Amino acid sequence: MRFLVRDRLLGIGDDYWIEDEHGNKVFLVDGKAMRLRDTFELKDTQGRVLIDIHQKMFALRDTMVIERDGEALARIKRKRLSLLRHHYRVSMVDGTELDVSGKILDREFAIEYDGELLAVVSRRWLHIRETYGVDVVREDADPALLIAVTVCVIHLAEKEREDD
């Protein structure tokens, strides 16, 4: 499954559609403005909230939290002691971890579980300007979760770049 995202800075208050490879709208990323913390909602085409994404308020390092139906699903933060500047850990509530690494700001990175590729985020195979793709390579993977992880790591990397 391949999803197309029009590249823009993921600013709070920005809403944008994520399309499938045929140009059909699939997910709406709804940025919530005027909040104390960075907040996004991932919605389906009927406007139902599939996933809530927000910044953890009192964390030593920037951390994003992903929730589904009001229940925590995952926490995302940059890995400590990593030689790669853009290497993030996704800690799932069930104790499993996903690794996200690559050139996040260039939109060239991978999402893996236990060394197995789940999704690839890339601009390389697209001819549309200012667009990147999220290619979900595992049939049993949760596309909404992987899109939410992508939104989070790009947002965290952009914030880190702004703070430098």
C-alpha positions as a Python dict, from the first residue, in 0.01 Angstrom:
ca = {
    (1, 'M'): (0, 0, 0),
    (2, 'R'): (143, 333, -102),
    (3, 'F'): (25, 666, 34),
    (4, 'L'): (114, 1010, -104),
    (5, 'V'): (172, 1310, 120),
    (6, 'R'): (205, 1663, -15),
    (7, 'D'): (519, 1789, 153),
    (8, 'R'): (482, 2093, 374),
    (9, 'L'): (612, 2189, 710),
    (10, 'L'): (386, 2011, 953),
    (11, 'G'): (275, 2324, 1127),
    (12, 'I'): (8, 2317, 1390),
    (13, 'G'): (-321, 2428, 1241),
    (14, 'D'): (-228, 2291, 898),
    (15, 'D'): (-472, 2036, 758),
    (16, 'Y'): (-382, 1818, 463),
    (17, 'W'): (-499, 1502, 291),
    (18, 'I'): (-301, 1184, 246),
    (19, 'E'): (-397, 1002, -72),
    (20, 'D'): (-356, 646, -193),
    (21, 'E'): (-147, 574, -500),
    (22, 'H'): (-454, 631, -721),
    (23, 'G'): (-513, 984, -591),
    (24, 'N'): (-807, 894, -365),
    (25, 'K'): (-820, 1076, -31),
    (26, 'V'): (-764, 829, 254),
    (27, 'F'): (-656, 1017, 569),
    (28, 'L'): (-687, 1377, 682),
    (29, 'V'): (-416, 1511, 911),
    (30, 'D'): (-590, 1778, 1115),
    (31, 'G'): (-349, 2007, 1301),
    (32, 'K'): (-503, 2166, 1607),
    (33, 'A'): (-411, 2531, 1654),
    (34, 'M'): (-427, 2731, 1976),
    (35, 'R'): (-332, 2442, 2202),
    (36, 'L'): (-72, 2433, 2478),
    (37, 'R'): (95, 2136, 2312),
    (38, 'D'): (145, 2024, 1954),
    (39, 'T'): (-165, 1825, 1860),
    (40, 'F'): (-282, 1644, 1545),
    (41, 'E'): (-571, 1413, 1461),
    (42, 'L'): (-563, 1151, 1188),
    (43, 'K'): (-914, 1120, 1044),
    (44, 'D'): (-1078, 901, 782),
    (45, 'T'): (-1273, 1040, 486),
    (46, 'Q'): (-1594, 1054, 693),
    (47, 'G'): (-1424, 1274, 955),
    (48, 'R'): (-1394, 1004, 1222),
    (49, 'V'): (-1085, 1040, 1439),
    (50, 'L'): (-870, 728, 1396),
    (51, 'I'): (-565, 841, 1591),
    (52, 'D'): (-484, 1132, 1823),
    (53, 'I'): (-126, 1261, 1825),
    (54, 'H'): (5, 1504, 2081),
    (55, 'Q'): (325, 1624, 2238),
    (56, 'K'): (393, 1497, 2587),
    (57, 'M'): (384, 1802, 2811),
    (58, 'F'): (646, 1742, 3078),
    (59, 'A'): (923, 1536, 2918),
    (60, 'L'): (1297, 1597, 2930),
    (61, 'R'): (1320, 1526, 2559),
    (62, 'D'): (1058, 1605, 2299),
    (63, 'T'): (815, 1315, 2297),
    (64, 'M'): (501, 1257, 2091),
    (65, 'V'): (219, 1030, 2210),
    (66, 'I'): (-13, 836, 1978),
    (67, 'E'): (-356, 738, 2111),
    (68, 'R'): (-643, 539, 1965),
    (69, 'D'): (-992, 562, 2118),
    (70, 'G'): (-854, 751, 2417),
    (71, 'E'): (-601, 478, 2498),
    (72, 'A'): (-226, 526, 2466),
    (73, 'L'): (-83, 329, 2175),
    (74, 'A'): (279, 450, 2143),
    (75, 'R'): (538, 708, 2248),
    (76, 'I'): (796, 844, 2008),
    (77, 'K'): (1125, 1013, 2090),
    (78, 'R'): (1470, 1046, 1946),
    (79, 'K'): (1704, 766, 2046),
    (80, 'R'): (1971, 859, 2294),
    (81, 'L'): (2334, 778, 2224),
    (82, 'S'): (2273, 720, 1857),
    (83, 'L'): (2541, 796, 1601),
    (84, 'L'): (2263, 880, 1358),
    (85, 'R'): (2111, 1218, 1431),
    (86, 'H'): (1772, 1108, 1303),
    (87, 'H'): (1704, 780, 1475),
    (88, 'Y'): (1377, 752, 1666),
    (89, 'R'): (1231, 486, 1893),
    (90, 'V'): (860, 409, 1895),
    (91, 'S'): (769, 241, 2224),
    (92, 'M'): (437, 59, 2189),
    (93, 'V'): (221, 3, 2497),
    (94, 'D'): (248, -374, 2453),
    (95, 'G'): (626, -348, 2511),
    (96, 'T'): (736, -384, 2149),
    (97, 'E'): (949, -119, 1981),
    (98, 'L'): (971, 16, 1629),
    (99, 'D'): (1286, 180, 1497),
    (100, 'V'): (1274, 477, 1261),
    (101, 'S'): (1598, 583, 1097),
    (102, 'G'): (1727, 759, 792),
    (103, 'K'): (1722, 1112, 657),
    (104, 'I'): (1400, 1230, 818),
    (105, 'L'): (1423, 1591, 695),
    (106, 'D'): (1489, 1464, 340),
    (107, 'R'): (1188, 1230, 367),
    (108, 'E'): (1407, 922, 314),
    (109, 'F'): (1369, 680, 605),
    (110, 'A'): (1247, 338, 713),
    (111, 'I'): (1021, 208, 988),
    (112, 'E'): (1122, -135, 1120),
    (113, 'Y'): (1015, -384, 1382),
    (114, 'D'): (1284, -619, 1512),
    (115, 'G'): (1492, -570, 1196),
    (116, 'E'): (1197, -634, 964),
    (117, 'L'): (1089, -354, 732),
    (118, 'L'): (731, -228, 786),
    (119, 'A'): (731, 90, 577),
    (120, 'V'): (958, 307, 364),
    (121, 'V'): (915, 681, 341),
    (122, 'S'): (1069, 825, 26),
    (123, 'R'): (1051, 1092, -243),
    (124, 'R'): (1269, 896, -482),
    (125, 'W'): (1002, 703, -665),
    (126, 'L'): (769, 998, -711),
    (127, 'H'): (766, 1247, -995),
    (128, 'I'): (525, 1487, -827),
    (129, 'R'): (706, 1786, -680),
    (130, 'E'): (689, 1845, -306),
    (131, 'T'): (544, 1499, -241),
    (132, 'Y'): (674, 1197, -58),
    (133, 'G'): (536, 847, -29),
    (134, 'V'): (475, 614, 260),
    (135, 'D'): (504, 262, 123),
    (136, 'V'): (361, 9, 371),
    (137, 'V'): (537, -314, 277),
    (138, 'R'): (375, -556, 525),
    (139, 'E'): (18, -664, 452),
    (140, 'D'): (-61, -706, 824),
    (141, 'A'): (76, -362, 921),
    (142, 'D'): (-155, -89, 1049),
    (143, 'P'): (-139, 189, 785),
    (144, 'A'): (-295, 453, 1013),
    (145, 'L'): (-36, 382, 1283),
    (146, 'L'): (253, 400, 1035),
    (147, 'I'): (119, 729, 893),
    (148, 'A'): (94, 862, 1251),
    (149, 'V'): (453, 754, 1323),
    (150, 'T'): (565, 930, 1004),
    (151, 'V'): (385, 1252, 1103),
    (152, 'C'): (543, 1236, 1451),
    (153, 'V'): (905, 1180, 1349),
    (154, 'I'): (892, 1450, 1080),
    (155, 'H'): (737, 1692, 1330),
    (156, 'L'): (1001, 1609, 1595),
    (157, 'A'): (1288, 1643, 1342),
    (158, 'E'): (1153, 1978, 1218),
    (159, 'K'): (1123, 2107, 1575),
    (160, 'E'): (1477, 1991, 1652),
    (161, 'R'): (1607, 2172, 1344),
    (162, 'E'): (1427, 2492, 1447),
    (163, 'D'): (1581, 2470, 1797),
    (164, 'D'): (1938, 2435, 1664),
}
